[in-house]
Amino acid sequence: MFGPKKSLSAVTQHEAGRALAKTLSWPHLIALGVGAIVGTGIYTLTGVGAERAGPAVILAFAIAGAVCACAALAYAELATMIPAAGSAYTFSYAALGEGIAWIVGWSLILEYSLACSTVAVGWSGYLVGWIQSAGVHLPHALLNGPHGGGILNLPAVLVALAVMGMLVGGTRESATLNIVLVIVKLVALGVFIVFALPAFNGDNLHPFMPYGFASVESGGEKRGVMAAAAIVFFAFYGFDAVATSAEEAKRPGRDLTIGIVGSMLVCTIIYMAVAIAAVGALPFRQLANSPEPLALVLRSLGQPLAGHLIALAAIVALPSVILVMMYGQSRIFFVMARDGLLPRTLAVVSPRTGAPTRITILTGVSIAIVAGLFRLDEIAELANAGTLLAFIAVGACLMVLRRTAPDQPRLFRCPAPYLVGTLAILGCLYLLTSLPSATLVRFVVWNVIGLVLYLAYGRRRSLVAA
């Protein structure tokens, strides 16, 4: 019904010149996970979440984290069971069939490319705020896309292209640099908590849920705790990029479990602490939609130097998120091309670095164009739609493969798999319906375009169906 399935034995067998080099160990994988998760979501979307939920943005972070935790457990089992690049796309190919795998892969392309673009725009906001706080004002036309009355968000374009250059240089080198950038980010968030938490004022938490719990659309805007959860959900995903690296892990059975579960635990704790400190220190209406909410909190508390350093840390470290997400998208593109669903000329690795150079350049240029032209909140919401669909598929794959391949070795076994899989699916469905209607329409249009491409090209050239 959903097209041919890829056998579990065939998933890890590849032709010469089309296999990715095994260069990553568990420290690289944890850093990939934390590097992707701790980024624009906590540094910039805290303000967007506060605008939609008020102080209850704290609860929105907890809900989004709980949904992601269920998905992370499913990813950990499937990634160690099927140690091949492609994450949810590859899992779906083995469990649900080629048609569903295409939809998931097409949605992952949307997720990773728009996530990269979102972070690039967020990075640009911190850079501009940092430069302007020093008394330097740059041309408006080069800091905003057409939506903001400008021509191009030039800083966002430049950072996307710079990260593309790093990835072309090699996976291991990029992952090692990522470890350093992750440490910078974590130290910066620790500094924020140390300065902001003592200024906690309980009055700032009242009313706690000014817009209620459910997502309600009013005047073209969705508000409520679940509306905020649907956008700050962006702050949590990234661990799926660890699953995408499965083919490049030296010891996938052990290292993937540590990378996926470890990065989620570290980041959930950090996020809750940062959200409580930010909303407790400043009334949520002042935080709402600030492009640099954490730096704003510190400047409002009379700590301009600390605010300046937080912004500088974001400028230095946020590119690590772009790096991981661009890495993830290039691998999804690569695997789909290797399977014949996209042109196979793209599925070639560099003999020097073992990385897919052609696909990385194509990915980087596409991301730079989107980052230069579109608005942060619209990009993040559409990226979330792609991710939520992928997480729904992974929850289904977990349960299907427990029934169809019960004896397949599982180096990590998800506890209560049918409960966890069901919760992941229901939670993601609810978050998906909490997104703005315009976002859901764009997401449907994107998938209709994808299905036309699949029917016209991919289905007829698929190696699995051949």
N, C-alpha and C positions, 0 to 999 in steps of 0.2 A: 504493500500500500504506500509506503513512504520511500520506495526505491531500494536498491541493493544495500546490504550492510557490509562493512569491512570486517573481516575476521580478526579476532584478537591476536592471532599469530602474525597476520600480515601488517598490523599497525606499526610494528617496530622494525620492519624489513624495508630497506631502501636501496636504490641504485647507487653505484659509485658516482661521486660528484654531486649527489643530491641529499647527502646525510650531513647533519650539523655536527660540529666537533664537540666532544665532551670536555668542557673546560671549567665547569662551575662546581664548587663545593658548598657545604651548608652555610658558612658565613656569607658567601655571595648571595645565596637564596633568601636568607633572612633579610639581608640588606635590600634585595630586590623587592621583597614584600613590604618592608617598612618604608623603603624609598618611594614606592608607589602609593601606599596608603597615607602616610603623613605628608601632606602637601597642600594643594590649593583648598581642599576640603576644610581643613582646620584653620589655615592661615587666612582664607578669604571668604569661604561660604558660611562661616559663623555669623557674619553680618546678614547675609541673605536669609539664613534660617531664623535669626532673631526677628527679622522683619515679618516673617510668615507665622511665627508661633509665639513671639514674645519670649519671656524667660523660660517657657516650656521647651525651648530649643534644646535644653539639657535632656528632656525626656525624648525628644526627637532623635538625638544622638544615640540614646540607649536602645530605642526601637530599631533603628537602622542597623546598629551593631549586632543586635540579637538575630535579625534576619540574616545578616552576613555570616554570623557564627555558624548557623545551620548550613549555609552554602559552603563555608570553608571546610566543615567536616566531610561533606560529600566530595568536594574537590580533593581532599587529602586521600580518601580511599581510592578514588578513580585515577588520580595521578600516579600513585604507587602501583596500581594494578595495570595501568596502560602508560608506561613511561615513554611517551612520544610527544613531539611538539604538537601544538594545536588546541590544547585544553578542551573546552566545552565542544568545539567543533569535532575534534577527534573522538571524544567520548560519545557524542551523538551519532557519529558515523557507525560506530561499533554497536551501539545499543538500539538506535531508533531508525536508522536508514539514511540514505543519501539526501533525500529531499529535506528532511528536518535538519540534517547536518549543514546543508547549504544555508538555510534560513538562519541557523545559529551562527555560522561563520560570517555571513553577511552582517548580522547584528553586532558581532564582535569587531568587525572592521569599523562600524559606526562607533562602538564604545571606545575603542582605543584611539582612533583618530581624533574624535571630538574631545576625549579626555585630555589628550596632548594639547589640543588647541585651547581648551579651558584653562589649563595650567599656564600655558604661554601667555594668555590674556591676564590671568591673575598675577603672574610674575611681572608683566608690564606695569600693572597697577602699583605694585610695591616699588618698582624701580622709579617710576615717575614721582610717586609720593616722596621717596627718599631724596631724589634730586631736587624737587621743589622745596622740600624742607630746608635744603641748603641754600635756598634763594635763587636757584637756577630754573628758568621757565623755558620749556621746549615748545616748538610749534604745535598747535592743537591738531593741525591736519595730519601730522605724522604720528599722533598718539591715539587716534580713534579711527575706527572704520566708518563707513558711510552712515551707519545707524547713529553715530555720535556727532555727525556733522563734519567728519574728517575724511581723509582719503584712505589711510592705511595705518594700522597699528604696527608701526615699524619695529619697536622693540620685541613684540611677540613673534614677528616673522624672523628676526635675526636669531633669537634664542632657539627657535625650532630648527633652523638650518645649522646652527652650531652643534646642537645635540645630534643631528643627523650625521654630521662629520665625525663625531666621537664614535658612533655606532659602526660607521663604515670602517673605522680603525681597528675594530675587533671586539668580540663579546667579552672576553676575560678582562681586557684593559678597561672597558667601559664599566663592568661590574665592580672592579676594584676601586675606580674613582667614585662610584656610587656609594661605597661603604663610607668613604670620607665625608661625602655630602650628607649622608644620613646622620652621622655623628653631629655634624654642625646643626642640623635641624632639631635633633633631640635636645641638645644643649640649649638652643634658643628657646624652645618651649618650656624647658625647666626654668630658665631665667624669667620667662613671662609669669609662670605660676608663683615663683618666689616673690615677685614684686606685686602682682595683682591680688593674690589671695588675702593678704593682710588688710586690703581695702574692701573686703566683702561687706556688703550692706544688705541685710535681709529685706529692706524696703524695696530694693530693686527687683525682687521676685514677686511683687504684688502689683496687679493680678497675675497669677502664674500662667494661666491659659486665657489670655484676653480674647482669643479667636476660637476657643473651644478645641476639642480633640480631633474630630473628623475633618477631612479635607473638604472645604466648602468654597465654591467659586463665587466671587463677588466683584463686579466691575471689571471682569476679565482677568482677575488675579485670584489664585487659590491661596487660602489661609487656613490655619489650624495646625495642630501638632503633626498630623499625618502628611499635610502638604509640606511642612518643613522636613519631615523624615524622608520624603521622596526626593528632596534636593540634597540634604546633607548625607544621604546614602552614598553620594559621590565620594564623600570623605573616607569611606571604609573600603571600597573595593580597590583592588590592586593585588591582593593575594592570588587572584586568578592568573596574573602575569607569572607567578612562580610556577603554576601548573603548565603554562605555556613553555617554560624552560626545561621541561622534563627530559627532552631528548639530549640536552646539553649538560645535564647533571652527571657528575662522576659516579655517585652512589645514589640513584634516584629513590630507592626504597626507604632509606633512612633520611636522606637530606631533604626530600620534598615534604615529608611530614613535619620535620622541624621548621622548614621555611614557611609553610602555609599556616600551621596552627600557631607557631611562635610569633609570627608577625601580627596575626590578629589579636592575640592576647596583649602584646606590648602596646599596640595602638589603641585598643579599646580603653585601657586604663588611662593612657595619656589624654585621649579625647575628652573623657568625662571630667578629668581634673581641669583641663583648659576651658571647657564650656562653663563649668561652675565658676571658675575664677573670672572669666570675662563678663558673664551676665550679672554676677554678684557685685562687680566693681563699677559697672556703668549702666544706667537705664537703657533698656533694649532699643528704645527709639533712637538713641544716639549711635548705637551699633548698626542699626538697620541699613543694609546695602552699602556699608563702607567698603571700599576696595582693599583696605588694609586694617581690619578691625582690631587686631591684637596690638599693632603699633599705636592705633588711636587710643585704646584703653590706657596704655602706659603714658602717652603724652598728656591725657586728661588727668592722670594721677600725679602730674608734676614730675614725671620721670622721662624727660625728653631724650636723654642719652640712651636709656634702656630701650625706649621706643625706636630710636635711630638704629640701635644694634639689632633689634628684632627684625626691622625692615631689611637691614643689610644681610642678616642671616637668611631671610626668605629669598633675597636676590641671589645669594650664593648657592642656596641648597634646593630651591624649588625646581631647578632644571633636572634634578635627579628623578622627579616624577615624570617629566617629559621623556627622559631617557628610558625608564622602565616601560612606560606605555607605548612609546614608539617601538621599542624592542618587541613588545607583545604583539603589536599590530603587524610588524614585518614578518613575524613567525606565523601568524594566522594566514597572511597573504601567501607566504612561502609554501605552507602545507597544502593550501587549496590549489595552488598552481602545480605542486608536485603530484596531486591527485588528478590533475587534468581539468579541474573545474574552472580554472583560470589559465591563461596561456603558460605552457610549461617552460617557455624560454625565460620566464622570471624565476623559476625554481632552480637556480644555479648558485653554488656557494663559491666564495673566493678561495683558491688553493692556498693563499698565504694566511688568511685569518680564519677560514672555516665558517665565515658569516655570509649571509645572502646580500651581497652588495647592491645588485640592481633593485631588488625589492625595497631595500632600505632607503635608497635615494628617491624612488617613487613615493614611498610613504612620507618621507621628510618634506618633500616639496608640497604634497597635498595638504599636510598638516599646517605648514606655514601659510598657505593661501587662506585656509579657513580661519586661522588665528588672526590674520591681518584684517579680516573683513567683518567678523561677526561678534555679537555681544556675549559676555561671560555666562549669564544665567540661562540664555536660550541654548547655548552649546552644552552646558552641564546637564540640563534637563533631557536633551535628546540623547546624550551619552548614557544617562541613567536608564533610559528606555531599552537601549541595546543590551546593557548589562543585566537588567532584570530578566529579559527574555532568556539570556544565556544561563542565568542562575536557575530559572524554572526548568530548563532542559537538563541541567546537571542533577537537580533533585530527582527528575524522572529517570535519568540514566542510572543513578544509584540504585533505585528500587528495581528497575527492569533487569539490570545485570545481576542483582542478587538472586533473581528467579531464573534467568536464562543461562548464567555462568556461575552457579553456586560453588563449584570446585576450583575456579580460577584463583591462583595465589593472590592474597591480599596482604601486603606488608603492613598496612594500617587498616583496621576495620572500624568503620563508623559505628558508634554505639546507637542502638535503637534505630536502624537505618530507615525503616518505614515511617517512623514518627518524624525523624529529622528531615527526610525527604519531603514528606507532606507539609511540614511547617515551612520549609524553604519555599516550596511552590506557592502555598497560600499567602505567606508573608510578601513574597515578590509580586504576586498578582494584586494584592491590596495596594502596595506601593506604586505599582504601575498605573492602577486606576486613579491614584491620587495625584498623578502628574497633570499639568494643564491640558485642556482639550486640544489646543493648537499643537502641543508637543506630540500627542498621540496621533494626530492626523499626519504630521510630518513623518512619524515613525512608520505608519502604515504605507505612506507613499514611498519611503525608502525601501521597504520590503517588497512592494509591488514592482519597483524597478529591478530589485534583485531577482525576483522570480522570473521576470521577463528575460533577464540575462541568462539565468540558469536554463530555462527552456530553450532559448535560442542558441546557447553555446555550451554550457557546462554539462548538461545531461548527455549530449551527443559525443562529448570528448572525454568523459569520465573513464579513467583507467579501471576502476572497480567494476563498472557496468560493462566494460568491453569484453 
